[in-house]
Amino acid sequence: MNEAPDTCRADVWLWRARFFKTRSLAARVIEDGGVRVTRGGLSAGVDKPSRQVKPGDVIAFPLGAKWVAARVEALGWRRGPPAEARALYTLM
């Protein structure tokens, strides 16, 4: 039986949570320096798509003309339907 992973790539998580339509678009936003992760009270810019996020992190990123901040609640196993994606985060 597979155990749930402890971490997930930032680009994969943003895609699974349905904030971006494609994983490559999520990766591009990260590479452009538009994503920040707060963990344990410390905030840092995400400089590459492979940066790991885990439950409890707060990830902030531009979406259209506004900024979105979401707490990572779960990592997910796939890019599922919208209801499944909403269970992965809580908007701040």
N, CA, C and O atoms as a Tinker XYZ file with bonds, in Angstrom:
   368  protein
     1  N      0.842000   -1.193000    0.000000    73     2
     2  CA     0.000000    0.000000    0.000000    64     1     3
     3  C      0.880000    1.247000    0.000000    63     2     4     5
     4  O      1.822000    1.332000    0.788000    81     3
     5  N      0.592000    2.212000   -0.865000    73     3     6
     6  CA     1.380000    3.436000   -0.954000    64     5     7
     7  C      0.997000    4.414000    0.138000    63     6     8     9
     8  O     -0.180000    4.609000    0.442000    81     7
     9  N      2.019000    5.023000    0.723000    73     7    10
    10  CA     1.766000    6.074000    1.701000    64     9    11
    11  C      1.690000    7.405000    0.967000    63    10    12    13
    12  O      2.271000    7.581000   -0.104000    81    11
    13  N      0.964000    8.328000    1.565000    73    11    14
    14  CA     0.861000    9.655000    0.975000    64    13    15
    15  C      2.221000   10.342000    1.070000    63    14    16    17
    16  O      2.902000   10.218000    2.088000    81    15
    17  N      2.626000   11.062000    0.028000    73    15    18
    18  CA     3.902000   11.773000    0.087000    64    17    19
    19  C      3.829000   12.939000    1.075000    63    18    20    21
    20  O      2.754000   13.474000    1.345000    81    19
    21  N      4.992000   13.320000    1.606000    73    19    22
    22  CA     5.055000   14.423000    2.564000    64    21    23
    23  C      5.132000   15.777000    1.876000    63    22    24    25
    24  O      4.737000   16.794000    2.446000    81    23
    25  N      5.643000   15.787000    0.647000    73    23    26
    26  CA     5.809000   17.034000   -0.091000    64    25    27
    27  C      5.372000   16.845000   -1.537000    63    26    28    29
    28  O      5.147000   15.727000   -2.000000    81    27
    29  N      5.257000   17.971000   -2.236000    73    27    30
    30  CA     4.862000   17.964000   -3.642000    64    29    31
    31  C      5.547000   19.141000   -4.330000    63    30    32    33
    32  O      5.746000   20.187000   -3.712000    81    31
    33  N      5.903000   18.985000   -5.578000    73    31    34
    34  CA     6.464000   20.102000   -6.350000    64    33    35
    35  C      5.455000   21.253000   -6.392000    63    34    36    37
    36  O      4.250000   21.022000   -6.494000    81    35
    37  N      5.943000   22.477000   -6.314000    73    35    38
    38  CA     5.065000   23.650000   -6.321000    64    37    39
    39  C      4.243000   23.729000   -7.600000    63    38    40    41
    40  O      3.047000   24.014000   -7.541000    81    39
    41  N      4.862000   23.482000   -8.762000    73    39    42
    42  CA     4.115000   23.569000  -10.014000    64    41    43
    43  C      3.033000   22.498000  -10.096000    63    42    44    45
    44  O      1.934000   22.762000  -10.585000    81    43
    45  N      3.332000   21.305000   -9.625000    73    43    46
    46  CA     2.354000   20.224000   -9.644000    64    45    47
    47  C      1.184000   20.552000   -8.720000    63    46    48    49
    48  O      0.025000   20.342000   -9.077000    81    47
    49  N      1.495000   21.071000   -7.524000    73    47    50
    50  CA     0.419000   21.391000   -6.583000    64    49    51
    51  C     -0.493000   22.483000   -7.128000    63    50    52    53
    52  O     -1.715000   22.366000   -7.033000    81    51
    53  N      0.080000   23.544000   -7.698000    73    51    54
    54  CA    -0.740000   24.623000   -8.267000    64    53    55
    55  C     -1.631000   24.106000   -9.392000    63    54    56    57
    56  O     -2.764000   24.563000   -9.545000    81    55
    57  N     -1.134000   23.170000  -10.168000    73    55    58
    58  CA    -1.905000   22.567000  -11.258000    64    57    59
    59  C     -2.996000   21.653000  -10.702000    63    58    60    61
    60  O     -4.143000   21.724000  -11.142000    81    59
    61  N     -2.647000   20.787000   -9.727000    73    59    62
    62  CA    -3.649000   19.897000   -9.135000    64    61    63
    63  C     -4.763000   20.670000   -8.436000    63    62    64    65
    64  O     -5.921000   20.251000   -8.455000    81    63
    65  N     -4.415000   21.789000   -7.825000    73    63    66
    66  CA    -5.405000   22.606000   -7.128000    64    65    67
    67  C     -6.227000   23.450000   -8.110000    63    66    68    69
    68  O     -7.118000   24.197000   -7.705000    81    67
    69  N     -5.918000   23.322000   -9.398000    73    67    70
    70  CA    -6.647000   23.970000  -10.484000    64    69    71
    71  C     -6.538000   25.498000  -10.498000    63    70    72    73
    72  O     -7.450000   26.189000  -10.952000    81    71
    73  N     -5.416000   26.014000   -9.997000    73    71    74
    74  CA    -5.186000   27.451000  -10.108000    64    73    75
    75  C     -4.674000   27.794000  -11.504000    63    74    76    77
    76  O     -4.870000   28.910000  -11.986000    81    75
    77  N     -4.013000   26.826000  -12.156000    73    75    78
    78  CA    -3.501000   27.007000  -13.511000    64    77    79
    79  C     -3.965000   25.845000  -14.377000    63    78    80    81
    80  O     -4.049000   24.704000  -13.922000    81    79
    81  N     -4.261000   26.154000  -15.622000    73    79    82
    82  CA    -4.816000   25.157000  -16.537000    64    81    83
    83  C     -3.797000   24.087000  -16.923000    63    82    84    85
    84  O     -4.155000   22.929000  -17.141000    81    83
    85  N     -2.533000   24.480000  -17.005000    73    83    86
    86  CA    -1.486000   23.517000  -17.345000    64    85    87
    87  C     -0.347000   23.616000  -16.333000    63    86    88    89
    88  O     -0.142000   24.646000  -15.690000    81    87
    89  N      0.373000   22.523000  -16.218000    73    87    90
    90  CA     1.514000   22.510000  -15.311000    64    89    91
    91  C      2.610000   23.430000  -15.840000    63    90    92    93
    92  O      3.312000   24.065000  -15.054000    81    91
    93  N      2.765000   23.509000  -17.147000    73    91    94
    94  CA     3.802000   24.373000  -17.714000    64    93    95
    95  C      3.495000   25.849000  -17.453000    63    94    96    97
    96  O      4.417000   26.646000  -17.282000    81    95
    97  N      2.228000   26.219000  -17.421000    73    95    98
    98  CA     1.858000   27.603000  -17.088000    64    97    99
    99  C      2.191000   27.897000  -15.623000    63    98   100   101
   100  O      2.701000   28.973000  -15.310000    81    99
   101  N      1.912000   26.966000  -14.739000    73    99   102
   102  CA     2.272000   27.132000  -13.327000    64   101   103
   103  C      3.791000   27.267000  -13.197000    63   102   104   105
   104  O      4.275000   28.108000  -12.439000    81   103
   105  N      4.535000   26.455000  -13.922000    73   103   106
   106  CA     5.997000   26.511000  -13.886000    64   105   107
   107  C      6.505000   27.859000  -14.389000    63   106   108   109
   108  O      7.457000   28.411000  -13.837000    81   107
   109  N      5.876000   28.387000  -15.430000    73   107   110
   110  CA     6.298000   29.675000  -15.979000    64   109   111
   111  C      6.108000   30.801000  -14.965000    63   110   112   113
   112  O      6.976000   31.662000  -14.824000    81   111
   113  N      4.976000   30.798000  -14.261000    73   111   114
   114  CA     4.723000   31.827000  -13.239000    64   113   115
   115  C      5.776000   31.728000  -12.136000    63   114   116   117
   116  O      6.264000   32.747000  -11.647000    81   115
   117  N      6.123000   30.508000  -11.747000    73   115   118
   118  CA     7.153000   30.312000  -10.721000    64   117   119
   119  C      8.500000   30.815000  -11.221000    63   118   120   121
   120  O      9.194000   31.534000  -10.502000    81   119
   121  N      8.876000   30.454000  -12.428000    73   119   122
   122  CA    10.157000   30.870000  -12.988000    64   121   123
   123  C     10.256000   32.384000  -13.154000    63   122   124   125
   124  O     11.348000   32.949000  -13.095000    81   123
   125  N      9.116000   33.037000  -13.360000    73   123   126
   126  CA     9.101000   34.499000  -13.482000    64   125   127
   127  C      9.206000   35.185000  -12.123000    63   126   128   129
   128  O      9.217000   36.413000  -12.047000    81   127
   129  N      9.282000   34.399000  -11.055000    73   127   130
   130  CA     9.465000   34.968000   -9.715000    64   129   131
   131  C      8.186000   35.434000   -9.067000    63   130   132   133
   132  O      8.222000   36.260000   -8.155000    81   131
   133  N      7.053000   34.926000   -9.518000    73   131   134
   134  CA     5.785000   35.413000   -9.006000    64   133   135
   135  C      5.163000   34.587000   -7.898000    63   134   136   137
   136  O      3.981000   34.760000   -7.601000    81   135
   137  N      5.929000   33.684000   -7.269000    73   135   138
   138  CA     5.332000   32.827000   -6.247000    64   137   139
   139  C      6.158000   32.912000   -4.965000    63   138   140   141
   140  O      7.389000   32.905000   -5.003000    81   139
   141  N      5.458000   32.993000   -3.823000    73   139   142
   142  CA     6.102000   33.003000   -2.509000    64   141   143
   143  C      5.478000   31.925000   -1.641000    63   142   144   145
   144  O      4.276000   31.672000   -1.714000    81   143
   145  N      6.305000   31.291000   -0.816000    73   143   146
   146  CA     5.826000   30.283000    0.122000    64   145   147
   147  C      6.211000   30.705000    1.531000    63   146   148   149
   148  O      7.352000   31.092000    1.787000    81   147
   149  N      5.248000   30.627000    2.442000    73   147   150
   150  CA     5.498000   30.904000    3.847000    64   149   151
   151  C      5.376000   29.594000    4.609000    63   150   152   153
   152  O      4.363000   28.899000    4.531000    81   151
   153  N      6.435000   29.273000    5.350000    73   151   154
   154  CA     6.471000   28.036000    6.144000    64   153   155
   155  C      7.076000   28.385000    7.498000    63   154   156   157
   156  O      8.187000   28.910000    7.580000    81   155
   157  N      6.341000   28.091000    8.542000    73   155   158
   158  CA     6.856000   28.359000    9.886000    64   157   159
   159  C      7.133000   29.826000   10.137000    63   158   160   161
   160  O      8.051000   30.163000   10.884000    81   159
   161  N      6.353000   30.704000    9.523000    73   159   162
   162  CA     6.524000   32.138000    9.710000    64   161   163
   163  C      7.578000   32.774000    8.827000    63   162   164   165
   164  O      7.720000   33.997000    8.833000    81   163
   165  N      8.320000   31.986000    8.072000    73   163   166
   166  CA     9.347000   32.512000    7.175000    64   165   167
   167  C      8.856000   32.469000    5.743000    63   166   168   169
   168  O      8.405000   31.430000    5.261000    81   167
   169  N      8.945000   33.608000    5.061000    73   167   170
   170  CA     8.480000   33.711000    3.682000    64   169   171
   171  C      9.677000   33.740000    2.743000    63   170   172   173
   172  O     10.679000   34.401000    3.015000    81   171
   173  N      9.562000   33.014000    1.634000    73   171   174
   174  CA    10.647000   32.980000    0.653000    64   173   175
   175  C     10.060000   32.884000   -0.744000    63   174   176   177
   176  O      9.009000   32.277000   -0.954000    81   175
   177  N     10.751000   33.489000   -1.690000    73   175   178
   178  CA    10.363000   33.371000   -3.085000    64   177   179
   179  C     10.662000   31.972000   -3.583000    63   178   180   181
   180  O     11.655000   31.359000   -3.191000    81   179
   181  N      9.802000   31.474000   -4.445000    73   179   182
   182  CA    10.019000   30.162000   -5.056000    64   181   183
   183  C     10.738000   30.422000   -6.369000    63   182   184   185
   184  O     10.203000   31.083000   -7.259000    81   183
   185  N     11.953000   29.898000   -6.487000    73   183   186
   186  CA    12.777000   30.209000   -7.648000    64   185   187
   187  C     12.747000   29.143000   -8.739000    63   186   188   189
   188  O     13.213000   29.382000   -9.853000    81   187
   189  N     12.196000   27.961000   -8.424000    73   187   190
   190  CA    12.119000   26.923000   -9.451000    64   189   191
   191  C     10.889000   26.051000   -9.203000    63   190   192   193
   192  O     10.472000   25.866000   -8.059000    81   191
   193  N     10.314000   25.519000  -10.275000    73   191   194
   194  CA     9.088000   24.719000  -10.162000    64   193   195
   195  C      9.233000   23.478000   -9.289000    63   194   196   197
   196  O      8.242000   22.978000   -8.756000    81   195
   197  N     10.444000   22.981000   -9.139000    73   195   198
   198  CA    10.648000   21.761000   -8.355000    64   197   199
   199  C     10.674000   22.010000   -6.850000    63   198   200   201
   200  O     10.790000   21.066000   -6.068000    81   199
   201  N     10.567000   23.275000   -6.438000    73   199   202
   202  CA    10.555000   23.580000   -4.995000    64   201   203
   203  C      9.385000   22.856000   -4.348000    63   202   204   205
   204  O      8.280000   22.856000   -4.890000    81   203
   205  N      9.614000   22.245000   -3.205000    73   203   206
   206  CA     8.615000   21.421000   -2.536000    64   205   207
   207  C      7.700000   22.255000   -1.628000    63   206   208   209
   208  O      8.153000   23.172000   -0.943000    81   207
   209  N      6.417000   21.921000   -1.636000    73   207   210
   210  CA     5.458000   22.493000   -0.696000    64   209   211
   211  C      4.878000   21.335000    0.106000    63   210   212   213
   212  O      4.897000   20.186000   -0.336000    81   211
   213  N      4.363000   21.652000    1.291000    73   211   214
   214  CA     3.761000   20.619000    2.127000    64   213   215
   215  C      2.573000   21.202000    2.870000    63   214   216   217
   216  O      2.447000   22.422000    2.981000    81   215
   217  N      1.704000   20.344000    3.381000    73   215   218
   218  CA     0.541000   20.852000    4.118000    64   217   219
   219  C      0.968000   21.798000    5.238000    63   218   220   221
   220  O      1.925000   21.540000    5.969000    81   219
   221  N      0.228000   22.899000    5.348000    73   219   222
   222  CA     0.543000   23.935000    6.328000    64   221   223
   223  C      1.231000   25.133000    5.708000    63   222   224   225
   224  O      1.192000   26.223000    6.279000    81   223
   225  N      1.862000   24.962000    4.555000    73   223   226
   226  CA     2.499000   26.087000    3.863000    64   225   227
   227  C      1.424000   27.033000    3.343000    63   226   228   229
   228  O      0.300000   26.621000    3.056000    81   227
   229  N      1.787000   28.305000    3.227000    73   227   230
   230  CA     0.919000   29.284000    2.566000    64   229   231
   231  C      1.640000   29.693000    1.296000    63   230   232   233
   232  O      2.788000   30.137000    1.332000    81   231
   233  N      0.955000   29.537000    0.174000    73   231   234
   234  CA     1.544000   29.861000   -1.119000    64   233   235
   235  C      0.788000   31.055000   -1.700000    63   234   236   237
   236  O     -0.441000   31.051000   -1.764000    81   235
   237  N      1.535000   32.074000   -2.121000    73   235   238
   238  CA     0.944000   33.291000   -2.684000    64   237   239
   239  C      1.463000   33.461000   -4.111000    63   238   240   241
   240  O      2.647000   33.267000   -4.384000    81   239
   241  N      0.550000   33.826000   -5.016000    73   239   242
   242  CA     0.914000   33.916000   -6.426000    64   241   243
   243  C     -0.061000   34.837000   -7.148000    63   242   244   245
   244  O     -1.194000   35.020000   -6.702000    81   243
   245  N      0.382000   35.423000   -8.276000    73   243   246
   246  CA    -0.517000   36.257000   -9.066000    64   245   247
   247  C     -1.453000   35.389000   -9.904000    63   246   248   249
   248  O     -1.041000   34.378000  -10.472000    81   247
   249  N     -2.700000   35.797000   -9.969000    73   247   250
   250  CA    -3.683000   35.101000  -10.797000    64   249   251
   251  C     -4.503000   36.179000  -11.478000    63   250   252   253
   252  O     -5.374000   36.798000  -10.867000    81   251
   253  N     -4.211000   36.394000  -12.747000    73   251   254
   254  CA    -4.855000   37.496000  -13.456000    64   253   255
   255  C     -4.332000   38.812000  -12.889000    63   254   256   257
   256  O     -3.123000   39.019000  -12.789000    81   255
   257  N     -5.254000   39.698000  -12.520000    73   255   258
   258  CA    -4.876000   41.017000  -12.008000    64   257   259
   259  C     -4.804000   41.064000  -10.485000    63   258   260   261
   260  O     -4.608000   42.138000   -9.915000    81   259
   261  N     -4.961000   39.918000   -9.813000    73   259   262
   262  CA    -4.945000   39.931000   -8.346000    64   261   263
   263  C     -3.969000   38.896000   -7.809000    63   262   264   265
   264  O     -3.504000   38.024000   -8.542000    81   263
   265  N     -3.665000   39.003000   -6.525000    73   263   266
   266  CA    -2.821000   38.031000   -5.839000    64   265   267
   267  C     -3.703000   37.099000   -5.038000    63   266   268   269
   268  O     -4.684000   37.529000   -4.431000    81   267
   269  N     -3.358000   35.835000   -5.034000    73   267   270
   270  CA    -4.089000   34.814000   -4.291000    64   269   271
   271  C     -3.130000   34.223000   -3.253000    63   270   272   273
   272  O     -1.967000   33.952000   -3.551000    81   271
   273  N     -3.636000   34.027000   -2.031000    73   271   274
   274  CA    -2.873000   33.344000   -0.992000    64   273   275
   275  C     -3.714000   32.151000   -0.540000    63   274   276   277
   276  O     -4.890000   32.303000   -0.210000    81   275
   277  N     -3.115000   30.982000   -0.526000    73   275   278
   278  CA    -3.835000   29.768000   -0.160000    64   277   279
   279  C     -2.986000   28.921000    0.775000    63   278   280   281
   280  O     -1.787000   28.752000    0.556000    81   279
   281  N     -3.612000   28.393000    1.815000    73   279   282
   282  CA    -2.925000   27.461000    2.709000    64   281   283
   283  C     -3.054000   26.064000    2.114000    63   282   284   285
   284  O     -4.153000   25.637000    1.760000    81   283
   285  N     -1.943000   25.360000    2.002000    73   283   286
   286  CA    -1.931000   23.996000    1.491000    64   285   287
   287  C     -2.506000   23.083000    2.576000    63   286   288   289
   288  O     -1.926000   22.946000    3.654000    81   287
   289  N     -3.636000   22.468000    2.286000    73   287   290
   290  CA    -4.285000   21.556000    3.240000    64   289   291
   291  C     -3.935000   20.105000    2.940000    63   290   292   293
   292  O     -3.811000   19.292000    3.856000    81   291
   293  N     -3.777000   19.779000    1.665000    73   291   294
   294  CA    -3.443000   18.422000    1.227000    64   293   295
   295  C     -2.685000   18.525000   -0.091000    63   294   296   297
   296  O     -2.716000   19.560000   -0.756000    81   295
   297  N     -2.010000   17.450000   -0.459000    73   295   298
   298  CA    -1.208000   17.460000   -1.683000    64   297   299
   299  C     -1.928000   16.870000   -2.882000    63   298   300   301
   300  O     -1.655000   17.259000   -4.017000    81   299
   301  N     -2.834000   15.946000   -2.655000    73   299   302
   302  CA    -3.562000   15.325000   -3.757000    64   301   303
   303  C     -2.711000   14.292000   -4.477000    63   302   304   305
   304  O     -1.486000   14.276000   -4.352000    81   303
   305  N     -3.374000   13.439000   -5.224000    73   303   306
   306  CA    -2.714000   12.395000   -6.001000    64   305   307
   307  C     -2.811000   12.654000   -7.491000    63   306   308   309
   308  O     -2.040000   12.107000   -8.280000    81   307
   309  N     -3.779000   13.507000   -7.878000    73   307   310
   310  CA    -4.030000   13.728000   -9.301000    64   309   311
   311  C     -4.709000   15.080000   -9.470000    63   310   312   313
   312  O     -5.065000   15.732000   -8.489000    81   311
   313  N     -4.887000   15.494000  -10.720000    73   311   314
   314  CA    -5.684000   16.680000  -11.012000    64   313   315
   315  C     -7.115000   16.177000  -11.201000    63   314   316   317
   316  O     -7.497000   15.742000  -12.288000    81   315
   317  N     -7.880000   16.243000  -10.142000    73   315   318
   318  CA    -9.230000   15.710000  -10.164000    64   317   319
   319  C    -10.263000   16.774000  -10.478000    63   318   320   321
   320  O     -9.921000   17.865000  -10.933000    81   319
   321  N    -11.528000   16.459000  -10.235000    73   319   322
   322  CA   -12.601000   17.417000  -10.474000    64   321   323
   323  C    -12.493000   18.606000   -9.515000    63   322   324   325
   324  O    -11.798000   18.519000   -8.502000    81   323
   325  N    -13.173000   19.715000   -9.823000    73   323   326
   326  CA   -13.075000   20.921000   -8.996000    64   325   327
   327  C    -13.327000   20.689000   -7.504000    63   326   328   329
   328  O    -12.632000   21.273000   -6.673000    81   327
   329  N    -14.285000   19.868000   -7.154000    73   327   330
   330  CA   -14.566000   19.633000   -5.730000    64   329   331
   331  C    -13.361000   18.989000   -5.043000    63   330   332   333
   332  O    -13.049000   19.312000   -3.897000    81   331
   333  N    -12.702000   18.097000   -5.730000    73   331   334
   334  CA   -11.498000   17.464000   -5.175000    64   333   335
   335  C    -10.364000   18.480000   -5.050000    63   334   336   337
   336  O     -9.617000   18.467000   -4.072000    81   335
   337  N    -10.243000   19.347000   -6.030000    73   335   338
   338  CA    -9.199000   20.373000   -6.005000    64   337   339
   339  C     -9.407000   21.352000   -4.856000    63   338   340   341
   340  O     -8.439000   21.755000   -4.212000    81   339
   341  N    -10.652000   21.741000   -4.586000    73   339   342
   342  CA   -10.933000   22.694000   -3.497000    64   341   343
   343  C    -10.558000   22.139000   -2.135000    63   342   344   345
   344  O    -10.315000   22.908000   -1.205000    81   343
   345  N    -10.505000   20.829000   -2.000000    73   343   346
   346  CA   -10.119000   20.210000   -0.727000    64   345   347
   347  C     -8.622000   20.318000   -0.469000    63   346   348   349
   348  O     -8.170000   20.026000    0.638000    81   347
   349  N     -7.842000   20.731000   -1.470000    73   347   350
   350  CA    -6.400000   20.835000   -1.321000    64   349   351
   351  C     -5.949000   22.132000   -0.666000    63   350   352   353
   352  O     -4.790000   22.236000   -0.264000    81   351
   353  N     -6.829000   23.129000   -0.544000    73   351   354
   354  CA    -6.400000   24.434000   -0.037000    64   353   355
   355  C     -7.523000   25.158000    0.702000    63   354   356   357
   356  O     -8.701000   24.819000    0.588000    81   355
   357  N     -7.106000   26.168000    1.463000    73   355   358
   358  CA    -8.020000   27.132000    2.073000    64   357   359
   359  C     -7.531000   28.516000    1.655000    63   358   360   361
   360  O     -6.366000   28.852000    1.872000    81   359
   361  N     -8.403000   29.311000    1.063000    73   359   362
   362  CA    -8.003000   30.661000    0.663000    64   361   363
   363  C     -7.820000   31.534000    1.902000    63   362   364   365
   364  O     -8.570000   31.432000    2.872000    81   363
   365  N     -6.812000   32.385000    1.844000    73   363   366
   366  CA    -6.520000   33.267000    2.976000    64   365   367
   367  C     -7.115000   34.638000    2.720000    63   366   368
   368  O     -6.983000   35.534000    3.554000    81   367
